[in-house]
Amino acid sequence: MTVPRLDFSSLMPRTFIEHYHRKGIPIIITGLLSPQSNWDLDYLCSQLKTQEFLLRRYGKNRYQEDKRQWRNIGSGVDTTSTPFVEYAEMLRNHEAHQHDIYLAKCSIKSTPLNETEVVSIMREKLPQLGLEKPISDFNLWVGPGGHVECLHYDQMDGTLLQLYGTKKIVLFPPSQTSNLYPFPLYVHFYNGLKLRSWFSQLYPEHPDFQSFPKFRKALQYKQEVLLNPGEILYIPAGWWHEVTALGDDMVCSINRFWRVYPTSRAIFSWTRLRAYLGSLCAIPYVALSLVIALASPQRKQRLKEILQMI
């Protein structure tokens, strides 16, 4: 099974809406941006300078561990606030590679990047296809080659725009949720949003079939794509995806989330309902975390970390 690639100039809004958006089917859109529109490290430094971002510190041994032993995941991992130029130096000297330090899901709304030609084109052209109601800002993702964002799904439709380097994305449809062994809902009672029920407990590239035998069925529906600079991947809500930054260089993307259309695709989605139930289970833990953060000497930093998780 392959994800279709269509050039923006030949992709009619009606085609996108009826064949992909309405049905919730992934597609790669090409030709919207020039491959030369890449955001390399020097360019990012010139734009972001000393502006601070939360960096996720995954640690070099994380992916040798059994995920069932994890106590945090995604935006729930430990973070530190760091000026971008300092993070750039970590990428250059490979400290970021050695310790898997990643800048993820950081809004560019209050940065010069928000006024760039690339973002202006995205803001103008994507609504022409029918993606009319964004529910997030554009988020920046910058990290070392080799980094993996583990298999998970999102509750909203998403667009991922590749700007520097190449990413490999492994996809599974929502129908395979039970065969992908998501974390159980009750993890939220003990971990809040640090651990999430919309992440898989298995490694799709190195599966343990003895522990996760039903994954063999899911492999029949596996799709894999390479996303190159200037290309956009539309990821419908509920689609499982694992994203790997390829090569040894820095890799950069931006993404945005959108309202799910039609409403029936949102209402009758077990994956979305499951995620919302997990979030409800997390409320007591998150509320307590907020109280502790407000009483902390590092209140601003702690609140920033909690808000990014939410």
C-alpha positions in Angstrom: 0.0 0.0 0.0 1.4 3.4 -1.0 0.4 7.0 0.0 -0.4 8.9 -3.2 1.7 11.9 -4.2 -0.1 14.7 -6.1 1.2 18.1 -7.3 -0.6 21.0 -5.8 -1.2 22.5 -9.2 -3.2 19.5 -10.4 -4.9 18.8 -7.1 -8.4 20.3 -7.3 -10.1 21.2 -4.0 -13.0 18.9 -4.9 -10.6 16.0 -5.4 -8.9 16.6 -2.1 -12.1 16.9 -0.2 -14.0 14.0 -1.7 -11.1 11.5 -2.0 -8.9 12.3 1.0 -10.3 14.9 3.4 -13.8 13.5 3.7 -12.7 9.9 3.8 -9.7 10.5 6.1 -7.0 9.2 3.8 -3.3 10.4 3.8 -1.8 12.1 0.8 1.5 13.8 0.0 1.2 17.2 -1.6 4.1 18.3 -3.7 4.9 21.5 -5.7 3.5 24.0 -3.2 7.0 25.0 -2.1 10.3 25.0 -3.8 12.7 22.4 -2.5 15.2 25.3 -2.2 13.0 26.9 0.5 14.8 24.8 3.1 15.4 26.1 6.6 19.0 25.1 7.4 20.6 25.7 10.8 22.2 29.0 9.8 18.9 30.3 8.6 17.1 29.3 11.7 19.8 30.9 13.9 19.5 34.1 12.0 15.7 34.1 12.6 15.5 32.7 16.2 18.7 33.9 17.7 18.5 33.8 21.6 14.7 33.1 21.7 14.1 30.3 24.2 12.4 27.0 23.4 11.6 23.9 25.5 13.9 21.1 24.5 12.9 17.5 25.1 15.6 15.4 26.6 14.9 11.8 25.6 18.3 10.3 26.5 20.5 8.0 24.5 19.3 4.7 25.9 15.5 5.3 25.8 14.8 3.2 22.7 16.6 0.2 24.2 14.0 0.0 26.9 10.7 -1.8 27.0 8.1 0.9 26.4 5.9 -0.7 29.0 8.5 0.5 31.6 8.3 4.1 30.5 6.8 6.8 32.7 6.8 9.6 30.2 6.4 10.0 26.5 6.1 12.6 23.7 5.7 16.1 25.3 5.7 14.5 28.7 9.4 13.9 28.7 11.8 16.1 30.8 12.4 19.5 29.2 14.7 22.4 29.6 14.3 26.0 28.3 17.2 26.9 26.1 18.1 29.7 23.7 18.0 28.5 20.1 21.6 29.4 19.3 22.7 27.2 22.2 20.6 24.3 20.8 22.1 24.9 17.4 25.6 24.4 18.9 24.4 21.1 20.4 23.4 20.0 16.9 26.7 21.1 15.4 28.8 19.3 18.0 26.5 16.3 18.0 25.6 16.6 21.7 21.9 16.6 20.5 22.6 13.4 18.6 24.3 11.7 21.5 21.6 12.5 24.1 18.6 12.7 21.7 17.7 16.3 22.5 14.8 17.5 20.4 12.9 20.8 19.8 9.4 19.7 19.3 5.9 21.2 18.9 7.0 24.7 19.7 4.7 27.5 18.3 6.3 29.9 15.9 3.6 32.5 16.4 5.8 34.9 18.4 8.9 34.4 16.2 10.0 35.9 12.9 9.4 32.6 11.3 5.7 33.3 11.4 6.1 36.1 8.9 8.2 34.2 6.4 7.2 33.4 2.8 7.0 29.7 3.6 4.4 30.2 6.3 2.5 32.8 4.3 2.2 30.3 1.4 1.0 27.6 3.8 -1.5 30.0 5.4 -2.9 31.0 2.0 -2.8 27.8 -0.1 -3.9 25.1 2.3 -7.4 26.6 2.9 -7.9 26.5 -0.8 -8.0 22.7 -0.6 -10.6 22.8 2.2 -8.4 22.9 5.3 -10.2 26.0 6.5 -10.3 25.8 10.3 -6.9 25.4 12.0 -7.0 24.6 15.7 -3.3 25.3 16.4 -0.5 27.6 15.4 2.3 26.4 13.1 4.6 24.3 15.3 8.4 24.0 14.8 10.2 20.6 15.0 14.0 20.6 14.8 16.2 17.8 15.8 19.1 15.5 15.0 19.1 12.8 12.4 18.2 9.5 13.9 15.6 10.9 16.3 12.3 8.9 16.4 8.9 10.2 17.3 7.3 7.0 18.5 4.2 5.4 17.0 1.1 7.4 18.0 -2.0 9.1 16.6 -3.5 12.6 16.9 -7.1 13.5 17.6 -7.1 16.2 14.9 -6.2 16.2 11.2 -2.6 17.3 10.7 -0.3 18.6 8.0 3.4 18.0 8.2 5.7 20.2 6.0 9.2 19.1 5.5 11.7 22.0 5.2 15.2 20.6 5.7 16.4 17.0 5.6 14.2 13.9 5.0 11.8 12.1 7.3 10.5 8.5 7.1 6.9 8.1 8.2 5.4 4.8 9.0 1.5 4.8 8.9 -1.3 2.5 10.0 -5.0 3.2 9.6 -7.3 3.7 12.7 -8.8 0.3 12.1 -5.6 -1.3 13.4 -5.7 0.4 16.8 -6.3 -2.8 18.8 -3.5 -4.5 16.9 -1.0 -1.8 17.7 -1.4 -2.2 21.5 -1.9 1.4 22.7 -1.1 2.2 26.4 -4.2 1.6 28.5 -6.4 4.5 29.6 -5.6 4.0 33.3 -2.0 5.2 32.8 -3.4 8.7 33.0 -4.5 8.3 36.6 -0.9 7.8 37.7 1.0 9.8 35.1 -1.4 12.5 33.9 -0.3 13.5 30.4 3.3 12.4 30.8 2.3 9.0 29.5 -0.4 8.8 26.9 -3.0 6.2 25.8 -2.7 7.3 22.2 0.9 6.0 21.9 1.7 2.4 21.1 3.6 0.1 23.4 5.5 -1.6 20.6 8.4 -0.8 18.3 7.0 -1.2 14.7 10.5 -1.5 13.2 11.7 -4.1 15.8 8.5 -5.8 16.9 8.3 -8.3 19.8 5.8 -10.7 18.3 5.7 -12.9 21.5 4.5 -9.9 23.5 2.4 -8.3 20.7 1.2 -11.2 18.5 -1.7 -9.2 16.9 0.8 -6.8 15.4 1.3 -9.3 12.5 -2.2 -8.4 11.3 -1.4 -4.7 11.4 1.6 -5.2 9.2 -0.7 -6.0 6.3 -1.9 -2.3 6.4 1.4 -0.7 7.0 2.3 2.2 4.7 5.7 4.0 4.6 6.7 7.2 3.0 9.8 9.4 2.6 9.0 13.1 3.1 11.4 15.4 1.3 11.9 19.2 1.5 9.0 21.2 0.2 6.6 18.2 0.5 3.5 18.2 2.8 2.0 15.0 4.3 -1.7 15.2 5.3 -2.3 12.9 8.3 -5.9 12.4 9.1 -7.1 12.2 12.7 -6.7 8.7 14.2 -4.0 7.5 11.8 -1.1 6.0 13.6 2.3 7.4 12.6 5.9 7.0 13.6 8.3 9.7 12.3 12.1 9.1 11.9 14.6 11.9 11.0 17.0 10.4 8.5 20.7 11.0 8.0 23.2 12.6 10.3 22.3 16.3 9.8 19.7 18.5 11.4 16.1 17.9 10.3 13.4 20.6 10.3 9.7 20.6 9.8 6.6 22.6 10.7 3.1 21.2 11.3 -0.4 22.4 12.0 -3.6 20.8 13.3 -7.0 21.2 11.7 -10.6 20.6 12.6 -11.8 17.2 11.5 -14.2 17.3 8.6 -16.9 16.1 8.1 -18.2 16.1 11.7 -19.3 12.5 11.3 -15.7 11.4 10.9 -15.0 13.0 14.3 -18.1 11.8 16.1 -17.9 8.2 15.1 -14.1 7.8 15.7 -13.2 5.4 18.5 -9.6 6.6 18.5 -10.7 10.2 19.1 -13.1 9.1 21.9 -10.4 7.0 23.4 -8.0 9.9 23.5 -10.6 12.2 25.1 -11.4 9.6 27.7 -7.6 9.4 28.5 -7.5 13.2 28.8 -10.4 13.1 31.2 -8.6 10.5 33.3 -5.6 12.8 33.5 -7.5 15.8 34.9 -6.8 15.1 38.6 -3.1 14.6 38.0 -2.8 17.7 35.8 -4.8 19.8 38.3 -2.4 18.8 41.1 0.6 19.5 38.9 -0.8 23.0 38.3 -1.1 23.7 42.0 2.4 22.5 42.6 3.7 24.6 39.7 2.0 27.8 41.0 3.8 27.3 44.3 7.2 26.6 42.7 10.0 29.1 42.6 10.3 28.2 38.9 6.6 28.8 38.3 6.9 30.3 34.8 9.0 27.3 33.6 6.8 24.7 35.2 3.6 26.3 33.8 5.2 26.4 30.3 6.0 22.7 30.5 2.4 21.8 31.6 0.8 24.0 28.9 3.0 22.4 26.2 1.8 18.9 27.3 -1.8 20.0 27.2 
